[in-house]
Amino acid sequence: MRSALLNLDGVESVTVDFATKTATVNGTALDGATLAKAFRGTRFSAAVKN
């Protein structure tokens, strides 16, 4: 999952915590819809915080 997120436009870093099923994505001009789509089919849910 981490490598898939790192390949998205604007993503500079990704931290994944499998214990809490959370991922923190940092970058510039991130698209929430694109990030949420990257989580489909995983055990993670997506929520975008600005």
C-alpha positions in Angstrom: 0.0 0.0 0.0 2.8 2.4 0.9 4.5 2.2 -2.5 1.2 2.6 -4.3 0.4 5.8 -2.4 4.0 7.1 -3.0 3.4 6.8 -6.7 0.4 9.2 -6.6 1.0 12.8 -7.8 1.9 15.2 -5.0 2.6 12.5 -2.4 5.9 13.2 -0.6 5.7 10.7 2.3 3.5 7.9 3.7 3.4 6.3 7.1 1.3 3.2 7.5 0.2 1.8 10.9 -1.2 -1.7 10.4 -2.2 -2.0 14.1 -4.6 0.9 13.9 -5.3 0.6 10.2 -4.3 4.2 9.5 -2.1 5.8 7.0 -0.8 9.4 7.0 0.0 10.9 3.7 1.9 14.2 3.3 2.5 16.2 0.2 1.4 19.1 -1.9 -1.8 19.6 -4.0 -3.1 16.2 -2.9 -6.4 15.0 -4.4 -8.6 13.5 -1.8 -10.7 11.5 -4.3 -7.5 9.9 -5.7 -6.2 9.1 -2.3 -9.5 7.6 -1.2 -9.6 5.5 -4.4 -6.2 4.1 -3.5 -7.7 2.5 -0.4 -10.5 0.6 -2.1 -10.1 -3.1 -1.7 -8.0 -2.7 1.4 -8.9 -3.1 5.1 -8.3 0.6 5.6 -10.9 3.3 5.3 -10.2 6.7 3.9 -10.7 10.0 5.5 -9.1 13.2 4.3 -8.0 15.8 6.8 -6.7 19.2 5.7 
